[in-house]
Amino acid sequence: MATVIKKQQHDPKQCASMLLPVRDALDFLNGKWKIPIIISLSFGNKRFKEMATEIQGITDKMLSKELRDLEQNQLVKRTVYDTVPVKVEYSLTDYGSSLDKVISELRAWGVQHRKRIMKK
């Protein structure tokens, strides 16, 4: 990843080229639930109710909406099994798994930040 440009080396075009993709990522991952859903699925395939139980505070309606959005953006795969009753399972796609490093870095920063703030 490119390092952040120091002030004396500031180039508006280079700044914009760094900001735009970050803004795009934040716009999509924005909100309270997408990252927790991705984290939940990173531990293995899940059925809807398993995720609803695991992700505390999410409503069924919101989980359904977010799963549809994640599926449309190719981060989550929905598999319907031809059983009685019908079984539906969700899993991360390879593209969804590409967020593992980002989420791991966010977690590491969050742990450090929490320790720093809690000391005060």
C-alpha positions in Angstrom: 0.0 0.0 0.0 1.2 3.5 -0.8 2.3 5.5 2.2 0.6 8.7 3.1 2.3 11.7 1.5 4.0 14.2 3.7 2.8 17.8 3.5 5.8 19.2 1.8 5.4 16.5 -1.0 1.6 17.2 -1.4 0.3 16.7 -4.9 -3.4 17.3 -5.3 -3.7 14.6 -8.0 -1.9 12.1 -5.9 -4.0 13.0 -2.9 -7.2 12.6 -4.9 -6.0 9.2 -6.2 -5.5 8.0 -2.7 -8.8 9.5 -1.3 -11.2 8.2 -4.0 -10.7 4.4 -3.5 -10.7 4.8 0.3 -14.0 6.8 0.0 -15.5 4.1 -2.2 -14.5 1.4 0.3 -15.9 3.3 3.3 -19.1 4.2 1.4 -19.8 0.5 0.8 -18.6 -0.9 4.2 -20.3 2.0 6.1 -22.8 1.2 8.7 -23.0 -0.9 11.8 -23.5 -4.4 10.3 -21.6 -5.2 7.2 -18.2 -5.8 8.8 -19.7 -7.9 11.7 -21.5 -10.1 9.1 -18.2 -10.5 7.2 -16.4 -11.4 10.4 -19.1 -13.9 11.4 -18.8 -15.6 8.0 -15.0 -15.6 8.2 -15.4 -18.3 10.8 -17.3 -20.5 8.4 -20.5 -21.0 6.6 -23.6 -20.0 8.5 -27.4 -20.2 8.3 -29.4 -17.1 8.8 -30.5 -17.8 12.4 -26.9 -18.6 13.4 -25.8 -15.2 12.3 -28.8 -13.5 13.8 -27.9 -15.1 17.2 -24.1 -14.5 16.8 -24.4 -10.8 15.8 -26.0 -9.3 18.9 -28.4 -6.4 18.3 -29.1 -7.0 14.6 -32.7 -7.5 13.5 -33.8 -10.2 11.1 -34.9 -7.5 8.7 -31.5 -5.7 8.8 -29.6 -8.9 8.5 -31.6 -9.9 5.4 -31.1 -6.5 3.8 -27.3 -6.5 4.5 -26.9 -10.1 3.3 -28.7 -9.1 0.0 -26.4 -6.1 -0.4 -23.3 -8.2 0.3 -24.4 -10.8 -2.1 -25.1 -8.2 -4.8 -21.5 -6.9 -4.3 -20.1 -10.4 -4.6 -18.8 -10.6 -1.0 -21.2 -13.2 0.2 -22.6 -16.3 -1.5 -26.1 -17.6 -0.7 -26.6 -21.4 -1.3 -30.0 -22.9 -1.3 -30.1 -26.7 -0.7 -32.9 -28.8 -2.2 -34.0 -30.4 1.1 -37.2 -30.5 3.0 -37.4 -28.0 4.7 -35.2 -25.9 2.4 -31.8 -25.1 3.8 -30.1 -21.8 3.0 -26.5 -21.2 3.9 -24.3 -18.1 3.6 -20.5 -18.1 3.0 -17.8 -15.6 2.1 -16.7 -15.6 -1.5 -13.0 -15.3 -2.3 -13.6 -11.7 -2.9 -15.2 -11.3 0.5 -12.2 -13.1 2.1 -10.0 -10.4 0.5 -11.1 -8.1 3.3 -9.5 -10.4 6.0 -6.3 -8.3 6.0 -8.2 -5.0 6.2 -10.4 -6.3 9.1 -7.3 -7.7 10.9 -5.6 -4.3 10.7 -8.7 -2.5 11.9 -8.9 -4.9 14.8 -5.3 -4.4 15.7 -5.6 -0.6 15.6 -8.9 -0.8 17.6 -7.1 -2.9 20.3 -4.3 -0.3 20.5 -6.7 2.6 20.5 -8.8 1.1 23.2 -5.8 0.5 25.5 -4.6 4.1 24.9 -8.0 5.7 25.6 -8.7 3.5 28.6 -5.4 4.5 30.3 -6.7 8.1 30.5 
